Amino acid sequence: MDFTFDLALNTYLVAVRSYEGITFYTGITHLGGMTFVMVLTLLLLGLFWYRGWLGYTFAFLHGLIGSTIMTQLLKHLVARPRPTLYPVFLEDGFSFPSGHATVATFVYGFLIVLVYRHVPHVYLRCLLIALLALLIIGISYSRLYLGVHYLSDVVAGMVVGVLWLVATRGEKAKN
């Protein structure tokens, strides 16, 4: 496969990288990292329990675990090395697909579904959905900016996240 565009984009991002951008996108990338996502997961599970949303509990855990397993399987199946062109920090494991993009797309996409279904005020609903969508895009882009993934890794991760959102969307009916 020809990954010329991946390499060209990474080369461009290295050339335009700044200290401020690195600081900003390092913070953004942590919002898709394991520590933050685990804390958010515990908060969401508490909300689901409090509201009696057993179906959401099952759907969320099913999708989060399923998307994580699928991402790890794809990483080992494809075995694509990470970019080596001046990454801001070194990551372990293979590059394809991006786990941060997968998890961000699934978790914050799941929150978009919750907001859509349960926030009655139209302007607040639209604002929250837009902010969550920007968060997905921001986390995904941060992986490129920081030089730890290629564009195709990030797009593939987002696709995996969307697939798991679709796979779990019908489980809400069990509430």
C-alpha positions in Angstrom: 0.0 0.0 0.0 1.1 3.5 -0.7 1.1 5.8 2.3 2.6 8.8 0.6 -0.1 11.1 1.9 0.4 9.9 5.5 4.1 10.7 5.3 3.5 14.0 3.7 1.0 15.1 6.3 3.3 14.0 9.2 6.2 15.9 7.6 4.1 19.0 7.3 2.8 18.8 10.9 6.4 18.4 12.2 7.3 21.6 10.2 4.5 23.7 11.7 4.6 22.3 15.2 5.0 24.9 18.1 5.6 24.7 21.8 2.1 26.1 22.4 0.6 23.6 20.0 2.4 20.7 21.7 1.3 21.8 25.1 -2.3 22.3 23.9 -2.6 19.0 22.0 -0.9 17.0 24.8 -3.7 18.1 27.1 -6.3 17.3 24.5 -4.8 13.8 23.8 -5.1 12.9 27.5 -8.9 13.3 27.2 -8.8 10.2 25.0 -6.3 8.4 27.2 -6.9 5.4 29.5 -6.8 7.3 32.8 -9.3 9.9 31.8 -11.5 7.5 30.0 -11.6 5.1 33.0 -12.6 8.0 35.3 -15.3 9.1 32.8 -16.5 5.5 32.6 -16.9 5.2 36.3 -18.9 8.5 36.3 -21.1 7.4 33.5 -21.8 4.0 35.1 -22.7 5.9 38.3 -25.1 8.1 36.3 -26.6 5.0 34.5 -27.1 3.3 37.9 -28.7 6.4 39.5 -31.1 6.8 36.6 -31.9 3.1 36.3 -30.5 2.9 32.8 -29.4 -0.7 32.8 -29.5 -0.9 28.9 -27.1 2.0 28.6 -24.8 0.3 31.1 -24.7 -2.8 29.1 -24.4 -0.9 25.7 -21.6 1.3 26.9 -19.5 -1.5 28.5 -20.1 -3.7 25.5 -19.0 -1.0 23.1 -16.0 0.2 25.1 -14.7 -3.3 25.7 -15.5 -4.5 22.2 -13.9 -1.5 20.5 -10.8 -1.8 22.6 -10.4 -5.5 21.8 -11.0 -5.0 18.1 -8.4 -2.2 18.1 -5.8 -4.4 19.8 -6.5 -7.3 17.4 -6.2 -5.0 14.4 -2.9 -3.5 15.8 -1.4 -7.0 16.0 -2.9 -8.2 12.7 -1.6 -5.2 10.7 1.5 -4.6 12.9 2.2 -1.1 11.4 5.1 0.6 13.1 4.5 4.1 14.6 5.8 7.2 12.8 9.5 7.9 13.5 9.6 11.5 12.2 10.1 13.4 15.5 7.2 12.2 17.6 6.6 14.4 20.7 6.7 11.3 22.9 7.2 7.6 22.4 4.2 5.3 22.5 4.3 1.6 22.9 2.8 -0.9 20.5 1.7 -0.6 16.9 0.2 2.3 15.2 -2.8 1.1 13.2 -5.6 1.8 14.2 -5.4 4.6 16.7 -6.7 3.5 20.1 -7.2 7.1 21.2 -9.3 7.9 18.0 -11.3 4.6 18.6 -12.1 5.3 22.2 -12.7 9.0 21.7 -15.2 8.3 18.9 -17.0 5.6 20.8 -17.1 7.3 24.3 -17.8 10.8 23.2 -20.1 9.5 20.4 -22.0 7.6 23.1 -22.4 10.8 25.0 -23.7 12.5 21.9 -26.4 9.9 21.7 -27.3 10.4 25.4 -27.4 14.2 24.9 -29.6 13.8 21.8 -32.0 11.5 23.6 -32.1 13.2 27.0 -31.4 16.9 26.8 -34.8 18.6 26.0 -33.6 22.1 25.4 -32.7 22.3 21.7 -30.0 25.0 21.9 -28.2 23.3 24.8 -28.5 19.9 23.0 -27.0 21.4 19.8 -24.2 23.1 21.8 -23.3 19.9 23.7 -23.4 17.8 20.6 -21.1 20.3 18.8 -18.7 20.4 21.7 -18.5 16.6 21.9 -18.0 16.3 18.1 -15.2 18.9 18.4 -13.7 16.8 21.2 -13.6 13.7 19.0 -12.0 15.6 16.2 -9.6 17.3 18.6 -8.4 14.1 20.2 -8.0 12.4 16.9 -6.1 15.4 15.4 -3.9 15.5 18.5 -2.5 12.1 17.6 -1.4 13.4 14.2 0.0 16.7 15.6 2.0 15.0 18.3 3.5 12.6 15.6 2.4 9.4 17.2 0.0 8.3 14.4 -0.6 8.6 10.7 -3.8 9.9 9.2 -4.9 6.4 8.1 -4.4 5.2 11.7 -6.7 7.9 13.0 -9.4 7.4 10.3 -9.4 3.7 10.9 -9.7 4.2 14.7 -12.6 6.6 14.1 -14.3 4.0 11.9 -13.9 1.3 14.5 -15.5 3.6 17.1 -18.4 4.4 14.8 -18.9 0.7 14.1 -19.2 0.0 17.8 -21.6 2.9 18.3 -23.8 1.5 15.6 -23.5 -2.0 17.0 -24.6 -0.9 20.5 -27.3 1.7 19.5 -30.2 -0.7 19.8 -29.3 -1.9 23.2 -30.9 1.2 24.8 -34.3 -0.4 24.3 -33.7 -2.6 27.3 -34.0 0.3 29.7 
